[in-house]
Amino acid sequence: MGPRYTRGLSLVELMVSLVVGLLVVAGALSVFDSNRQTYVATESLGRVQENARVAFELMARDIREAGGNPCSRNLPVANVMVNPASRWYTNFADGIRGAEGAFTLDNPSNRVSGTDAIELMYGVHTGATVVGHNPTAASFSVNTTEHGFVAEDLMMVCDYRQVALFQMTGPTATNETVVHNNGTASIQNCSKGLGFAVPMSCTTNGTPYAYGPNSMLTKLRAVRWYVGTKGGARVLYQDVIRNTGTLQVVSEEVATGVTDMQITYLLNGAASYVDATAVGANWRNVIAARLELSLAGEERVSEGQVINRKLVHVVALRNRNL
C-alpha cells in the first residue's frame, strides 16, 4: 500500500469556519451589549427613582409641618424680631409661601427660571418645656439643660392662646435659662414683650405676656426648596438657616437630575389645585400641596437618550387637617 497523506482544510472550508465563528462571536457580543444596555438602563432608572424618593420624602416632611407649632393649630403669632419681613427666614407669615417666578427676597443666583419653588417655616417638635417665664427680665426657665438652644437661634414659644417668635440672646446651651432680650443679637428683638397685638408693638417692653408652666419652647425651622444649576446640571436644593455663632443661609444639594419642579396648592373648601399666583394672599387657607418633579438619568441608554420620568406626590399640611 502506498503512503497515507493527512488532508488539511480547503480554503472554502476555512472561510466557512471563519464565517460561522464570526456569527457566533457577533451573537455573543449582541447578547452582551443587550445585557449591558439593560443593566445601564436599570441602574439609571434606579438612581432616578432614588433621587425622587429622597426629594419627596424630605420636601414632604417640611410641607407637612408648615406653619405648625407644638401646641395647637391656628394660633395668633407675635413676631417680635426687628423688621421680620426684610428676611425670608424671619418672615413667618402663614408658614408657607410658593413662588412661580423669583423669590421676593434673596432669589438664588443659580435658580432655574420657569421652575416653581417654596418657602416653609415651622416650630420643630423637639425642645423644652417652660417651667417659668419672667417677661420683665425677658427670660424663660426650662426643664432641661439638654435642649440644644444657643444664642442667636431663631425660636418659637407657644401655649394654647398664642405663639411668639423671637431670637434667643443667651446664655449657653447647657443652661436652664433662655433669654429673649431686645437689641443684643444679630437680628435683634424689637421688644421684650411677647404678647400678640394688632398692630404689633415694637417698643422696649412691647405687649407684655407671660407664658405659664408647660408652655413649649422650640427652635424655628426655615427652609426653601428650589431647582438650581451646578456645573451645567440641574439639582434640587434646599436653603436652610445654620447657627454657627452667627446665622447663615446654607445651600444644600438634595437630589441630582431634577430638571423641573411644579407645585400647585389646594385651598380649604376648593375642588381643584391652583398655582402660587392664584393662591394670592390666602396662604393661611392652603391645606395641601401637589409636587410634580421631572427627573433625568445621567447615562444615555436608548437611541442616545437619557431616561426621563415625571412623578407626582401630594402632601397634606398636618396642622391644617386635624
C-alpha positions in Angstrom: 0.0 0.0 0.0 1.1 3.5 -0.8 1.8 6.1 1.9 -1.1 7.9 3.6 -1.4 11.6 3.4 -3.1 13.9 6.0 -5.5 16.1 4.3 -6.0 19.7 5.6 -8.9 22.1 5.3 -9.6 23.6 1.9 -9.8 27.4 1.5 -13.6 27.2 1.2 -13.9 25.1 4.4 -11.6 27.6 6.3 -13.7 30.5 5.1 -16.9 28.8 6.1 -15.5 28.1 9.5 -14.4 31.7 10.0 -17.8 33.0 9.0 -19.6 30.6 11.4 -17.1 31.7 14.1 -17.8 35.3 13.4 -21.5 34.7 13.6 -21.2 33.1 17.0 -18.9 35.9 18.3 -21.3 38.5 16.9 -24.2 36.8 18.6 -22.4 36.7 21.9 -21.4 40.3 21.6 -25.0 41.3 20.8 -26.2 39.4 23.9 -23.5 41.1 26.0 -24.4 44.6 24.6 -28.1 44.0 25.2 -27.4 42.9 28.8 -25.1 45.9 29.3 -27.8 48.3 28.0 -30.4 46.6 30.2 -28.1 46.9 33.2 -27.3 50.6 32.5 -31.0 51.4 32.0 -31.9 49.6 35.2 -29.2 51.4 37.2 -30.2 54.8 35.7 -33.8 54.2 36.4 -33.0 53.1 40.0 -31.0 56.3 40.5 -33.8 58.4 39.1 -36.3 56.7 41.4 -34.0 57.0 44.4 -33.5 60.7 43.8 -37.3 61.1 43.5 -37.8 59.2 46.8 -35.3 61.3 48.7 -36.7 64.6 47.3 -40.3 63.7 48.0 -39.6 62.4 51.5 -37.6 65.4 52.6 -39.8 68.0 51.0 -42.9 66.3 52.3 -41.6 66.4 55.8 -41.2 70.2 55.7 -44.6 70.8 53.9 -46.5 68.6 56.4 -45.2 70.7 59.2 -45.6 74.1 57.5 -47.0 76.8 59.8 -47.1 74.4 62.7 -46.2 74.7 66.3 -46.1 72.1 69.2 -49.2 73.5 70.9 -52.3 74.0 68.8 -53.5 75.0 65.3 -54.5 78.4 64.1 -52.9 80.4 67.0 -52.2 84.1 66.5 -48.4 84.7 66.0 -46.5 87.5 67.7 -43.2 88.0 65.8 -41.0 90.4 67.8 -37.9 90.2 65.6 -36.8 93.5 64.1 -38.3 94.0 60.6 -39.1 90.3 60.0 -40.4 90.9 56.5 -37.0 92.0 55.3 -35.6 88.5 55.5 -37.2 85.4 54.1 -36.2 83.2 57.1 -37.9 85.5 59.7 -40.9 86.4 57.6 -43.2 83.7 59.1 -46.4 85.0 57.5 -48.5 81.8 57.4 -45.6 79.3 57.4 -45.9 78.5 53.7 -45.3 80.6 50.5 -44.9 79.4 47.0 -43.0 81.1 44.2 -43.9 80.9 40.5 -41.2 83.3 39.5 -38.3 84.6 41.5 -38.4 84.6 45.3 -39.4 88.0 46.6 -36.3 88.1 48.9 -32.8 86.8 48.1 -33.5 84.8 45.0 -30.6 82.4 44.5 -28.4 83.3 41.5 -28.4 79.7 40.2 -32.2 79.3 40.4 -33.7 77.9 37.1 -36.3 80.2 35.7 -39.6 78.6 34.9 -39.4 76.2 37.8 -41.6 76.6 40.9 -40.2 76.9 44.5 -41.5 77.0 48.0 -40.6 78.6 51.4 -41.6 76.8 54.7 -41.4 77.7 58.4 -42.5 75.9 61.5 -41.5 75.0 65.0 -39.8 71.7 65.3 -41.4 69.2 67.7 -38.3 68.7 70.0 -37.4 71.3 72.5 -38.0 72.1 76.1 -40.9 72.7 78.5 -41.3 76.1 80.1 -41.1 76.0 83.9 -41.4 79.7 84.5 -41.3 83.0 82.5 -40.2 86.4 83.7 -41.3 88.9 81.0 -39.6 91.8 82.7 -36.2 90.0 82.8 -37.0 88.6 79.3 -36.1 85.0 80.4 -37.6 81.6 80.4 -36.7 78.8 82.9 -36.9 75.4 81.2 -37.0 71.8 82.4 -33.7 70.6 81.0 -30.1 71.6 80.1 -30.2 69.2 77.1 -32.3 71.4 74.9 -29.6 72.3 72.5 -30.6 76.0 72.3 -27.8 78.6 71.8 -27.6 82.3 71.5 -28.6 83.6 68.0 -31.1 80.7 67.5 -34.5 81.6 66.0 -37.0 80.5 68.5 -40.7 79.8 68.9 -42.7 79.6 72.2 -46.3 78.7 72.4 -49.2 77.8 74.7 -52.9 77.3 73.9 -53.5 81.0 73.4 -50.7 82.3 71.2 -47.3 81.8 69.5 -44.3 84.1 69.8 -41.3 84.2 67.5 -38.0 85.7 68.7 -34.2 85.4 68.6 -32.5 83.9 71.6 -30.0 86.3 73.1 -28.4 84.0 75.7 -27.0 82.2 77.6 -25.2 79.0 76.8 -26.6 75.6 75.6 -26.1 74.0 79.0 -28.1 76.5 81.0 -31.7 76.1 82.1 -32.4 79.7 81.2 -33.4 81.1 77.7 -33.1 84.9 77.3 -35.0 87.0 74.8 -33.7 90.5 75.4 -34.1 93.2 72.8 -31.2 94.9 70.9 -28.4 92.4 71.7 -28.4 89.8 68.9 -27.6 89.9 65.2 -31.3 90.2 64.1 -32.4 91.6 67.4 -35.8 91.5 69.1 -37.5 94.9 68.9 -39.3 94.1 72.2 -39.1 92.1 75.4 -42.8 91.7 75.4 -44.0 88.6 73.6 -47.7 89.4 73.6 -49.8 89.3 70.4 -51.4 92.6 69.4 -52.8 94.4 66.3 -50.7 96.3 65.4 -47.6 94.7 66.9 -45.9 97.0 69.4 -42.2 97.4 68.8 -41.0 99.2 71.9 -38.7 98.2 74.7 -41.3 96.3 76.7 -43.9 95.9 73.9 -47.0 94.0 74.7 -46.4 92.1 78.0 -47.3 88.4 78.1 -46.3 85.7 80.5 -46.1 82.1 79.3 -47.1 79.7 82.0 -45.7 76.4 83.1 -45.9 73.6 80.4 -45.7 76.1 77.5 -43.5 74.7 74.8 -40.2 76.3 73.6 -38.5 75.1 70.4 -36.3 76.1 67.5 -37.9 77.7 64.4 -37.1 75.9 61.2 -36.9 78.0 58.0 -36.2 76.2 54.7 -36.7 77.0 51.0 -36.8 74.4 48.1 -35.9 75.2 44.5 -34.2 73.8 41.4 -30.8 75.3 40.7 -27.8 74.7 38.4 -24.4 73.3 39.2 -21.8 72.8 36.5 -24.4 72.8 33.8 -26.6 70.2 35.6 -29.8 70.8 37.4 -30.1 70.0 41.1 -32.8 70.2 43.7 -31.6 72.5 46.5 -32.7 73.4 50.0 -31.6 76.6 51.7 -31.6 76.3 55.5 -30.5 78.5 58.3 -27.5 77.4 60.3 -26.3 78.9 63.6 -22.5 78.8 63.7 -22.2 81.7 66.1 -24.0 83.9 63.5 -26.9 82.9 61.3 -26.0 81.8 57.8 -28.1 80.7 54.9 -26.6 77.4 53.7 -27.5 75.9 50.3 -27.5 72.1 50.3 -27.8 69.7 47.3 -30.5 67.2 47.9 -31.1 65.4 44.6 -29.4 65.5 41.2 -31.1 65.2 37.9 -34.2 67.2 38.9 -34.9 69.1 35.7 -38.2 70.8 36.7 -40.5 71.3 39.7 -44.1 72.4 39.5 -46.1 73.0 42.7 -49.9 73.6 43.0 -51.9 74.1 46.1 -55.3 73.1 47.4 -57.3 75.8 49.4 -59.7 74.8 52.1 -63.1 74.2 50.5 -61.7 74.3 46.9 -62.3 71.5 44.4 -59.0 71.8 42.5 -55.4 72.7 42.9 -54.1 76.1 41.8 -50.7 77.6 41.3 -49.0 80.1 43.7 -50.2 83.1 41.8 -53.8 82.1 42.2 -53.4 81.5 45.9 -52.6 85.2 46.3 -52.7 86.2 49.9 -54.6 83.1 51.1 -51.7 81.0 52.2 -53.3 80.5 55.6 -56.0 78.5 53.8 -53.7 76.1 52.0 -54.3 72.6 53.2 -52.3 70.5 50.7 -49.6 70.8 48.0 -49.1 68.8 44.9 -45.5 68.3 43.9 -44.6 67.4 40.3 -40.9 66.6 39.7 -39.3 65.9 36.3 -36.1 63.9 36.6 -33.5 62.7 34.1 -30.9 60.0 34.3 -27.2 60.6 33.7 -26.4 57.8 31.2 -27.7 57.6 27.6 -29.4 54.3 27.4 -31.8 54.1 24.4 -31.0 55.7 21.0 -28.7 58.1 22.7 -31.4 59.4 25.0 -31.4 59.5 28.8 -34.3 58.2 31.0 -36.9 60.8 31.8 -39.6 60.5 34.4 -42.3 62.8 35.7 -43.5 61.8 39.2 -46.2 63.4 41.4 -46.7 63.4 45.2 -49.5 65.1 47.2 -48.8 66.3 50.7 -51.3 67.5 53.3 -50.4 70.1 55.8 -50.8 68.3 59.1 -51.7 71.2 61.4 -54.5 72.3 59.0 -56.0 68.9 58.5 -56.5 67.8 62.1 
